[in-house]
Amino acid sequence: MSDARVAVRKTYKLFIGGKFPRSESGRSYIAQDANVALASRKDVRDAVVAARAAVKGWSGATAYNRGQILYRVAEMLEGRRDQFIGLGLPTAEVDEAIDRWVWYAGWSDKISQVYGGANPVAGPYFNLSSPEPTGVVGLVTPPSFLGLVSVIAPAIVTGNTVVALAAHDAPLAAVTLAEVLATSDLPGGVVNILTGDPAETAPWLAAHMDVNAIDLAGVTDQTLATSLEEAAAGNLKRVIRPSASTPSWSDDPGLTRMTAFLETKTVWHPKGI
């Protein structure tokens, strides 16, 4: 009798509401020598429902609390650094992605000081502007791990929840990140990750009336980008269009991807009361 052991083949599943379901369609495909779930329109709807349900708790958490949770994610990314490198990712990119996550975590309790403030008015009033999250953000993510982190982290650090579509040909880093998030303190539904073909699922995400904004960073087909932007206009979503040239995710990210998904609430209060 042979002592050879048959290894357990892993099927990389979707990440919706803090759980790992298979696609409701039962479909899968081969990517990076692995079986990966192929998301459907119904999976997009389920992910949006989960993201919407998580908005109240996540946006209502204190900025300090969100920062601590994101820093905990960075700790776990560091602990699983070798696993990401084992996926074939360059060591330097993995390290930079972890550092980028820490950088965004640090902005959680600072962005309101930079983006909000007191406004001068002609009258006996205080006029204060403060940033608030826009709600559910759809993300078409780029194939690089650093790019993936650079679009998810800024959206959630300010209190938004996200539905992220992983790159079709390189989804394993995204699903491995989902496994990190599932075992961190991040509430279920704050980040939802769907694998498959974004050309199939992105139109449903862009047109969904319960999605408030969409980032098209991973879209390389300009015709598709235009059609997604048109679909997003149905409920006046905020849209970050893809770069016309290949972006360098190693560049200073700035504040754009945080402030793009913030609304500004202005409060008037009489002085002396």
Summary of the structure (lengths in Angstrom):
residues: 273
radius of gyration: 19.6
end to end distance: 86.5
largest distance: 90.2
contacts: 894
relative contact order: 0.18
helix: 42%
strand: 19%
